[in-house]
Amino acid sequence: MTTRIGHPLRRMTGRDPHQEGRVATSLELFYDLVFVVAFAAAAAQLAHQLAESHYQAAIFGYLLCTFAAIWAWINFAWFASAFDTDDWFFRLVTLVQMIGVAIIALGIPQVFDSLGHDEHVDNHVLVIGYIVMRVGMVAQWLRAAAQSERYRGACLIYAGMTLVAQIGWIAVLIADMAPLATLLAMIACIAVEFAGPFIAERSTGGTPWHAHHIAERYGLLTIVTLGEGVVGTVAVLGAIVEVEGWSVQTAVLGLASMGVTFAMWWMYFIVPVGYALHAHREKSFGWGYGHIVIFMAAAGVGAGLHVAALYFEHEVHVGAGAVVATVAVPLGVYCLGLLAMYDYLLPFDPLSLLLGLGAAALLVAAVWLAAVGISVIVAIVVATLAPVLIVVLDEIFGVARKARALASIGVEVDY
């Protein structure tokens, strides 16, 4: 057996989109770890702003900061799926992008602090990190354009649109604008960012991304974001034990909090997405962009559990109903978002509607129970049953239905 040592420069001509056994590389897994820090910083800031009832600052800051991180990840994931050469140049440019994401994480507290004081949006560090990350991405696209004649048109569009957006981000960085003006300017930059992949993939025949590989990459980042739920669980339990000591209620809440994270993981992998994407590559935009909301919601559940921990430590300025809502709202977005995503990839199943209504009913009931004076612990336990309900009913009634739905698009999968 011959072992290759070293990583010489290779031509970036495009990967085989039908390569068998394609899996995430160790570099991609390492890259994902940087986002643990970014999500943790955003979730912690969100929790503290919500606990102080600064709802506008909390929501705007969280959406802004998590979008910057998630969009950075999405661009790298799709590029690597199509053009990863795993040579020394690719690795070093990936390091540049990782440094950019780390800078984004460092700038998150400043964004929330400025919003919390109703001042201008202090997004300078955040935008600098974003620009550093995008410079690395432009270098990758230009290299692919130079070395891949087949995909040159798409690569140049990606690079060009990214550079146009960079001009906008630099303007946002330099200008000292009010929050509303900053928001509008950033929306314009985001629109350009979104337009780049759409134009490149639709007008030139696209890039050779691998359906099963990209499905795995999204699944791995979902697991990373769900880690915030584990951190939130530990925070809640630590707060209760410190104030009240160990009890049956503490154990029940701990089991429910860990259970909801586990059920969210289970729910995510209900459908073998790689097969569905391989059969319908044209649905990649809705699926890929839709995950921005799902990632935000997954990390938001962990932030909500942090708020619950602050509640038990008597460090919140909101009512019990609002505390439970910080868990229920992102959990509802996650559950309903995944159900909608699966019905987008596969033929619509009426069971999804019933599952969504059942989950929504539990989440609304949880907030209502806390608002009328029932224990917050009981209310949170009720909220955590939403994804559990979906998983259980899907296991009972949905397996055969999914198999038929996949078969209808030409995919045979053994469940």
Residue pairs with C-beta under 8 A, 6 or more apart in sequence:
7 86
7 87
7 88
7 91
8 87
8 88
9 85
9 87
9 88
9 89
10 85
10 87
11 85
11 147
11 148
12 83
12 85
12 90
12 143
12 144
12 147
12 148
13 147
13 148
13 150
14 82
14 83
14 144
14 148
14 150
14 151
14 207
14 208
15 22
15 81
15 82
15 83
15 84
15 208
15 210
16 208
16 210
17 82
17 208
17 209
17 210
17 211
18 210
19 210
22 210
22 212
22 213
23 213
23 216
24 213
24 216
24 217
24 220
25 80
25 84
25 86
27 86
27 91
27 94
28 77
28 80
28 84
28 217
28 220
29 220
31 73
31 76
31 94
31 97
31 98
32 73
32 220
32 221
32 224
33 224
34 98
34 101
34 102
34 105
35 69
35 73
35 101
35 221
35 224
36 224
36 227
37 102
37 105
38 65
38 66
38 69
38 101
38 104
38 105
38 108
39 66
39 69
39 224
39 225
39 227
39 228
39 299
40 228
40 231
41 65
41 105
41 108
41 109
42 61
42 62
42 65
42 66
42 69
42 108
42 299
42 303
43 228
43 231
43 232
43 299
43 300
43 302
43 303
43 306
44 303
44 306
45 58
45 61
45 62
45 65
45 108
45 109
45 111
45 112
46 58
46 61
46 62
46 112
46 300
46 303
47 303
47 304
47 306
47 307
47 310
47 326
48 112
48 310
49 55
49 57
49 58
49 61
49 112
49 115
49 116
50 58
50 303
50 304
50 307
50 318
50 322
50 326
51 307
51 310
51 311
51 315
51 316
51 317
51 318
52 116
52 316
52 317
53 317
53 318
53 322
54 115
54 116
56 115
57 112
57 115
57 116
58 112
60 115
60 179
60 183
61 108
61 111
61 112
61 115
62 296
62 300
62 303
63 296
64 111
64 121
64 123
64 126
64 186
65 104
65 108
65 111
65 112
65 126
66 295
66 296
66 299
67 190
67 292
67 296
68 104
68 126
68 129
68 130
69 101
69 104
69 105
70 291
70 292
70 295
70 296
71 190
71 193
71 292
72 97
72 100
72 101
72 104
72 130
72 133
72 134
73 101
73 221
74 288
74 291
74 292
75 134
75 137
76 94
76 97
76 137
77 214
77 217
77 218
77 221
78 197
78 207
78 209
78 214
78 288
79 137
79 140
79 141
79 144
79 207
80 217
81 209
81 210
81 213
81 214
81 217
82 144
82 151
82 207
82 208
82 209
82 210
83 140
83 144
83 148
83 207
83 208
84 90
89 143
90 140
93 136
93 139
93 140
94 136
96 132
96 133
96 135
96 136
96 139
97 132
97 133
97 136
97 137
99 132
99 133
100 129
100 130
100 131
100 132
100 133
100 134
100 135
100 136
101 129
101 133
102 129
103 125
103 126
103 128
103 129
103 132
104 125
104 126
104 129
104 130
104 133
105 129
106 125
106 129
107 123
107 124
107 125
107 126
107 127
107 128
107 129
108 126
110 122
110 123
110 124
110 125
110 126
111 121
111 122
111 123
111 126
113 122
114 120
114 121
114 122
114 123
115 121
115 179
118 179
120 176
120 177
120 178
120 179
120 182
121 177
121 179
121 182
121 183
123 172
123 173
123 182
124 173
127 169
127 170
127 172
127 173
128 173
130 169
131 166
131 169
131 170
131 173
134 162
134 165
134 166
134 169
135 166
137 162
138 159
138 162
138 163
138 166
141 155
141 156
141 158
141 159
141 162
142 155
142 159
144 151
144 155
145 151
145 152
145 155
145 156
145 159
146 152
148 155
151 204
151 207
151 208
153 200
153 203
153 204
154 200
154 201
154 204
154 205
154 206
154 207
155 200
155 207
157 196
157 199
157 200
157 203
157 204
158 196
158 197
158 200
160 196
161 192
161 193
161 195
161 196
161 199
161 200
162 193
162 196
164 192
165 189
165 192
165 193
165 196
168 185
168 188
168 189
168 192
169 189
171 185
172 182
172 185
172 186
172 189
175 182
175 185
177 185
194 289
197 285
198 285
200 206
200 207
201 207
201 284
201 285
206 281
209 284
211 274
211 275
211 277
211 278
211 281
212 274
212 275
212 277
212 278
213 274
214 274
214 277
214 284
214 288
215 272
215 273
215 274
215 277
216 274
218 273
218 288
218 291
219 268
219 269
219 273
221 295
222 265
222 268
222 294
222 295
222 298
223 265
225 295
225 298
225 299
225 302
226 261
226 264
226 265
226 298
226 302
227 302
228 298
228 299
228 301
228 302
228 303
229 257
229 260
229 261
229 264
229 298
229 301
229 302
229 305
230 258
230 261
230 302
231 302
231 306
232 257
232 301
232 302
232 303
232 304
232 305
232 306
232 308
232 309
233 254
233 257
233 258
233 261
233 305
235 305
235 306
235 309
236 253
236 254
236 257
236 305
236 306
236 308
236 309
236 312
237 250
237 253
237 254
237 257
238 309
239 308
239 309
239 310
239 312
239 313
240 249
240 250
240 253
240 309
240 312
241 250
242 313
243 312
243 313
243 314
244 250
244 312
249 375
249 377
252 377
252 381
253 377
253 380
253 381
256 380
256 381
256 384
256 385
257 305
257 380
257 384
259 384
259 388
260 301
260 331
260 383
260 384
260 386
260 387
260 388
261 301
263 384
263 387
263 388
263 390
263 391
264 298
264 301
264 331
264 334
264 387
266 387
266 391
267 335
267 338
267 387
267 390
267 391
267 394
268 338
270 338
270 342
270 391
270 394
270 398
270 402
271 342
271 345
271 346
271 402
272 406
272 411
272 413
273 287
273 345
275 406
275 411
275 413
276 283
276 345
276 346
276 406
276 409
276 411
277 283
277 284
277 287
277 345
278 411
279 409
279 410
279 411
280 345
280 409
283 344
283 345
286 344
287 341
287 344
287 345
290 337
290 340
290 341
290 344
291 341
293 333
293 337
294 333
294 334
294 337
294 338
294 341
296 330
296 333
297 330
297 331
297 333
297 334
297 337
298 330
298 334
300 329
300 330
300 333
300 334
301 327
301 330
301 331
301 334
303 326
303 330
304 326
304 327
304 328
304 329
304 330
304 331
305 327
307 316
307 323
307 326
307 327
308 323
308 324
308 326
308 327
308 376
308 380
310 316
311 320
311 323
311 376
312 376
316 323
319 370
319 371
320 370
320 371
320 373
320 376
320 379
321 367
321 368
321 370
321 371
323 370
323 376
324 366
324 367
324 369
324 370
324 376
324 379
324 380
324 383
325 367
327 366
327 380
327 383
327 384
328 363
328 364
328 366
328 367
328 383
328 386
329 363
331 363
331 383
331 384
331 386
331 387
332 359
332 360
332 363
332 386
334 387
335 356
335 359
335 386
335 387
335 390
336 356
336 359
336 360
339 352
339 355
339 356
339 390
340 352
342 352
343 349
343 352
346 402
346 405
346 406
346 408
346 409
347 405
347 408
347 409
349 398
349 401
349 402
349 405
351 393
351 394
351 397
351 398
351 401
354 393
355 389
355 390
355 393
355 394
358 386
358 389
358 390
358 393
359 386
359 387
359 389
359 390
360 386
362 382
362 383
362 385
362 386
362 389
363 383
363 386
365 382
366 379
366 380
366 382
366 383
367 379
367 383
369 378
369 379
369 382
370 376
370 379
399 415
400 415
402 415
403 413
403 415
406 412
406 413
